[in-house]
Amino acid sequence: MNQRVNRIVAPVLAIAALAASASAVAQQAPKPEQLIKWRQSAYQVIAWNTGRVKANVDGTFHKDEVVKAANTIAAIANSGLGSLFAPGTETGKGWKETTVKPELFTDPKAGEVAGRFNKEANELARVAALGDVATIKTQLGKLQGTCKACHDDYRKKD
């Protein structure tokens, strides 16, 4: 009977220990450099997928590709990107030096700009599913307008 209990209890204890150690790691706040890397990576994925949508509405249209790209943009927009702009990440290096202006961290309008990006990203995903090229192209322009607004106000010029 002890062997039977050990075969059940040992794996349960191992899983509990693993869960406890994972919880301890999850509670450690990431370093600013890591947040900047994640932020830069997320925006690169958004840029790549925006390019995929643009290529399809300007060239040969493949609805499935547009839907995948638009859904990816919306998923990232809704993933909590704002948490990657934590205090201490206004300067520093991720994959490269951050180009974020310090004003992003203090300007109350920054939240409004981010909210518009989320709204337009979600709308792009919605219209992509419908498959109307003209509507998708118009919505892509609105999404890109939110990107430009943020860059104009909160991104350092090269």
Residue frames as qw, qx, qy, qz and C-alpha x, y, z in Angstrom:
[[0.000, 0.885, 0.465, 0.000, 0.00, 0.00, 0.00],
 [0.328, -0.753, 0.088, 0.564, 2.86, 2.43, 0.75],
 [0.370, -0.072, 0.588, 0.716, 4.20, 2.07, -2.79],
 [0.135, 0.647, 0.668, 0.341, 0.79, 2.87, -4.15],
 [0.195, -0.919, -0.253, 0.232, 0.50, 6.00, -1.98],
 [0.419, -0.536, 0.311, 0.663, 4.05, 7.05, -2.91],
 [0.350, 0.229, 0.650, 0.635, 3.25, 6.76, -6.63],
 [0.001, 0.819, 0.515, 0.253, 0.35, 9.15, -6.13],
 [0.369, -0.877, -0.127, 0.280, 1.84, 11.50, -3.54],
 [0.570, -0.307, 0.302, 0.700, 5.29, 11.95, -5.12],
 [0.293, 0.403, 0.491, 0.715, 4.02, 13.42, -8.42],
 [0.189, -0.877, -0.406, -0.171, 1.56, 15.65, -6.56],
 [0.516, -0.733, 0.008, 0.442, 4.37, 17.00, -4.36],
 [0.513, -0.045, 0.405, 0.755, 6.58, 17.54, -7.41],
 [0.121, 0.651, 0.502, 0.556, 3.83, 19.50, -9.17],
 [0.354, -0.893, -0.273, 0.056, 3.21, 21.56, -6.03],
 [0.568, -0.516, 0.160, 0.621, 6.92, 22.38, -5.73],
 [0.390, 0.232, 0.487, 0.746, 7.08, 23.35, -9.40],
 [0.058, -0.806, -0.473, -0.351, 4.01, 25.56, -9.04],
 [0.465, -0.825, -0.136, 0.290, 5.46, 27.26, -5.97],
 [0.522, -0.317, 0.295, 0.735, 8.76, 28.00, -7.70],
 [0.253, 0.463, 0.539, 0.656, 6.97, 29.26, -10.82],
 [0.213, -0.888, -0.396, -0.096, 4.88, 31.55, -8.64],
 [0.513, -0.678, 0.037, 0.525, 8.00, 32.98, -6.99],
 [0.431, -0.008, 0.448, 0.783, 9.56, 33.68, -10.39],
 [0.086, 0.663, 0.576, 0.470, 6.34, 35.26, -11.70],
 [0.317, -0.883, -0.309, 0.154, 6.25, 37.67, -8.75],
 [0.500, -0.402, 0.171, 0.748, 9.67, 39.11, -9.56],
 [0.353, 0.862, 0.115, -0.346, 9.27, 42.29, -11.56],
 [0.793, 0.371, 0.191, 0.443, 11.07, 42.24, -14.90],
 [0.423, -0.415, 0.083, 0.801, 14.00, 44.57, -15.34],
 [0.302, 0.754, 0.054, -0.581, 13.43, 47.74, -17.38],
 [0.050, 0.463, -0.715, -0.522, 15.67, 46.39, -20.16],
 [0.180, 0.172, 0.963, 0.102, 13.44, 43.33, -20.48],
 [0.293, 0.687, 0.525, -0.406, 10.28, 45.44, -20.61],
 [0.199, 0.709, -0.286, -0.613, 11.85, 47.58, -23.34],
 [0.054, -0.215, 0.897, 0.382, 12.75, 44.44, -25.34],
 [0.240, 0.418, 0.870, -0.100, 9.23, 43.09, -25.02],
 [0.251, 0.765, 0.240, -0.543, 7.79, 46.48, -26.01],
 [0.122, 0.588, -0.540, -0.590, 10.07, 46.77, -29.04],
 [0.126, -0.008, 0.965, 0.230, 9.25, 43.21, -30.06],
 [0.293, 0.567, 0.711, -0.294, 5.49, 43.74, -29.75],
 [0.284, 0.783, 0.021, -0.554, 5.60, 46.83, -31.94],
 [0.014, 0.415, -0.762, -0.498, 7.75, 45.06, -34.52],
 [0.204, 0.251, 0.944, 0.062, 5.12, 42.32, -34.76],
 [0.286, 0.735, 0.432, -0.438, 2.41, 44.98, -35.12],
 [0.152, 0.692, -0.360, -0.607, 4.43, 46.70, -37.88],
 [0.097, -0.172, 0.910, 0.364, 4.99, 43.43, -39.73],
 [0.226, 0.452, 0.860, -0.074, 1.31, 42.53, -39.59],
 [0.240, 0.772, 0.164, -0.566, 0.28, 46.02, -40.64],
 [0.070, 0.524, -0.627, -0.572, 2.55, 45.56, -43.65],
 [0.183, 0.118, 0.962, 0.164, 0.86, 42.24, -44.42],
 [0.288, 0.681, 0.594, -0.316, -2.56, 43.91, -44.45],
 [0.162, 0.765, -0.164, -0.601, -1.29, 46.78, -46.59],
 [0.076, -0.313, 0.817, 0.478, 0.32, 44.42, -49.11],
 [0.216, 0.338, 0.915, 0.049, -2.98, 42.58, -49.48],
 [0.246, 0.786, 0.445, -0.353, -5.19, 45.63, -49.92],
 [0.115, 0.770, -0.315, -0.542, -2.72, 47.21, -52.35],
 [0.115, 0.368, -0.842, -0.376, -2.00, 44.02, -54.29],
 [0.550, -0.122, -0.758, -0.327, -3.53, 40.59, -54.62],
 [0.512, -0.419, 0.309, -0.684, -6.08, 40.23, -51.85],
 [0.529, -0.045, -0.845, 0.063, -6.01, 37.11, -49.67],
 [0.536, -0.630, -0.107, -0.551, -8.74, 37.42, -47.07],
 [0.885, -0.360, -0.266, 0.128, -7.34, 34.71, -44.79],
 [0.611, 0.139, -0.220, 0.747, -3.97, 36.49, -44.60],
 [0.088, -0.529, 0.016, -0.844, -5.63, 39.80, -43.81],
 [0.726, -0.558, -0.209, -0.342, -7.79, 38.23, -41.11],
 [0.850, -0.204, -0.283, 0.395, -4.78, 36.55, -39.49],
 [0.415, 0.258, -0.153, 0.859, -2.76, 39.76, -39.55],
 [0.293, -0.565, -0.079, -0.767, -5.63, 41.92, -38.29],
 [0.812, -0.500, -0.267, -0.143, -6.41, 39.48, -35.49],
 [0.747, -0.056, -0.283, 0.599, -2.75, 39.47, -34.46],
 [0.136, 0.408, -0.086, 0.899, -2.69, 43.28, -34.32],
 [0.551, -0.569, -0.153, -0.591, -5.89, 43.33, -32.25],
 [0.868, -0.339, -0.336, 0.138, -4.60, 40.62, -29.90],
 [0.576, 0.060, -0.258, 0.773, -1.42, 42.55, -29.22],
 [0.100, -0.493, -0.036, -0.863, -3.33, 45.82, -28.85],
 [0.689, -0.521, -0.136, -0.486, -5.52, 44.17, -26.21],
 [0.822, -0.022, -0.503, 0.266, -2.72, 42.32, -24.44],
 [0.552, -0.794, -0.127, 0.219, -1.87, 45.04, -21.94],
 [0.637, 0.479, -0.038, 0.602, 0.84, 46.87, -23.89],
 [0.162, -0.880, 0.067, -0.442, 0.59, 49.75, -21.46],
 [0.800, -0.584, 0.121, 0.060, 2.27, 47.66, -18.77],
 [0.823, 0.159, 0.087, 0.539, 5.41, 47.61, -20.93],
 [0.201, 0.699, -0.035, 0.686, 5.70, 51.39, -20.39],
 [0.669, -0.632, -0.340, 0.195, 6.47, 51.02, -16.70],
 [0.164, -0.961, 0.224, -0.012, 8.46, 53.64, -14.79],
 [0.553, -0.540, 0.569, 0.280, 12.15, 53.20, -15.49],
 [0.656, 0.245, 0.619, 0.355, 11.62, 52.32, -19.17],
 [0.287, 0.932, 0.136, -0.175, 11.59, 55.89, -20.49],
 [0.210, 0.798, -0.557, -0.093, 15.33, 55.54, -21.09],
 [0.619, -0.337, 0.709, -0.007, 17.51, 52.54, -21.65],
 [0.329, 0.408, -0.721, -0.453, 18.18, 49.81, -24.11],
 [0.879, 0.061, 0.378, -0.283, 16.17, 46.78, -25.09],
 [0.835, 0.287, 0.327, 0.336, 17.19, 45.38, -28.47],
 [0.401, 0.436, 0.066, 0.803, 18.24, 48.96, -29.20],
 [0.063, -0.101, -0.365, 0.923, 17.95, 52.32, -27.41],
 [0.143, 0.660, 0.719, -0.167, 14.38, 53.21, -26.67],
 [0.162, 0.279, 0.306, 0.896, 12.95, 56.03, -28.77],
 [0.279, -0.748, -0.598, -0.070, 10.14, 56.84, -26.34],
 [0.064, 0.574, -0.157, 0.801, 9.99, 60.44, -25.19],
 [0.159, -0.092, -0.752, 0.633, 9.70, 60.91, -21.42],
 [0.381, -0.007, 0.052, -0.923, 6.46, 62.87, -22.00],
 [0.595, -0.114, -0.695, -0.388, 4.66, 59.61, -22.77],
 [0.475, -0.193, -0.779, 0.360, 4.96, 58.70, -19.10],
 [0.095, -0.304, -0.457, 0.830, 3.47, 61.94, -17.77],
 [0.278, 0.043, -0.284, -0.916, 1.02, 63.18, -20.43],
 [0.509, 0.191, 0.680, -0.491, -2.56, 62.20, -19.58],
 [0.642, 0.516, -0.156, -0.546, -3.39, 62.26, -23.32],
 [0.121, 0.407, -0.889, -0.170, -1.14, 59.22, -23.86],
 [0.348, 0.139, 0.883, -0.283, -3.87, 56.95, -22.51],
 [0.567, 0.592, 0.227, -0.526, -6.34, 58.42, -24.98],
 [0.371, 0.613, -0.587, -0.377, -3.94, 57.78, -27.87],
 [0.060, -0.193, 0.979, -0.038, -3.48, 54.18, -26.72],
 [0.470, 0.339, 0.675, -0.457, -7.24, 53.78, -26.40],
 [0.562, 0.633, -0.113, -0.521, -7.75, 54.95, -29.99],
 [0.206, 0.459, -0.837, -0.216, -5.14, 52.45, -31.17],
 [0.256, 0.049, 0.937, -0.234, -7.00, 49.62, -29.40],
 [0.539, 0.515, 0.385, -0.545, -10.34, 50.76, -30.83],
 [0.508, 0.647, -0.351, -0.447, -9.02, 50.96, -34.40],
 [0.051, 0.350, -0.932, -0.076, -7.16, 47.63, -34.09],
 [0.386, 0.210, 0.835, -0.331, -10.34, 45.91, -32.94],
 [0.563, 0.622, 0.156, -0.521, -12.30, 47.51, -35.75],
 [0.303, 0.571, -0.671, -0.364, -9.69, 46.36, -38.28],
 [0.137, -0.090, 0.984, -0.065, -10.11, 42.79, -37.08],
 [0.477, 0.434, 0.604, -0.469, -13.88, 43.14, -37.35],
 [0.544, 0.683, -0.084, -0.480, -13.89, 44.50, -40.91],
 [0.072, 0.477, -0.837, -0.258, -11.17, 42.10, -42.04],
 [0.361, 0.107, 0.912, -0.164, -13.53, 39.23, -41.28],
 [0.543, 0.622, 0.331, -0.456, -16.09, 40.79, -43.64],
 [0.668, 0.065, 0.567, 0.478, -13.58, 40.79, -46.51],
 [0.366, 0.889, 0.260, 0.088, -14.45, 44.08, -48.21],
 [0.689, 0.124, -0.004, 0.714, -11.13, 45.44, -49.52],
 [0.079, 0.659, 0.092, 0.742, -12.20, 49.10, -49.61],
 [0.596, -0.745, -0.092, -0.286, -13.48, 49.01, -46.03],
 [0.872, -0.300, -0.052, 0.383, -10.34, 47.22, -44.83],
 [0.540, 0.351, 0.030, 0.765, -8.13, 49.77, -46.59],
 [0.188, -0.757, -0.075, -0.621, -10.03, 52.66, -44.99],
 [0.762, -0.639, -0.050, -0.085, -9.79, 51.05, -41.56],
 [0.827, -0.021, -0.055, 0.560, -6.08, 50.34, -42.02],
 [0.259, 0.584, 0.007, 0.770, -5.62, 54.05, -42.67],
 [0.494, -0.754, -0.038, -0.431, -7.40, 54.85, -39.40],
 [0.894, -0.387, -0.048, 0.219, -5.19, 52.39, -37.52],
 [0.678, 0.219, -0.009, 0.702, -2.05, 53.82, -39.09],
 [0.040, -0.763, -0.054, -0.643, -3.26, 57.29, -38.14],
 [0.696, -0.708, -0.006, -0.116, -3.19, 56.27, -34.48],
 [0.859, -0.102, 0.022, 0.501, 0.36, 54.98, -34.91],
 [0.406, 0.523, 0.063, 0.747, 1.42, 58.26, -36.52],
 [0.334, -0.828, -0.076, -0.445, -0.25, 60.33, -33.78],
 [0.814, -0.561, 0.029, 0.147, 1.68, 58.45, -31.10],
 [0.762, 0.101, 0.098, 0.633, 4.96, 58.66, -33.01],
 [0.193, 0.722, 0.107, 0.656, 4.49, 62.38, -33.66],
 [0.412, -0.807, 0.042, -0.421, 3.91, 63.15, -29.99],
 [0.748, -0.584, 0.291, -0.124, 5.85, 60.51, -28.09],
 [0.923, 0.077, 0.163, 0.340, 8.70, 59.17, -30.23],
 [0.301, -0.713, 0.301, 0.558, 12.13, 60.73, -30.46],
 [0.666, 0.727, -0.095, -0.141, 13.18, 61.66, -33.95],
 [0.907, -0.029, 0.125, 0.401, 16.24, 59.88, -35.32]]
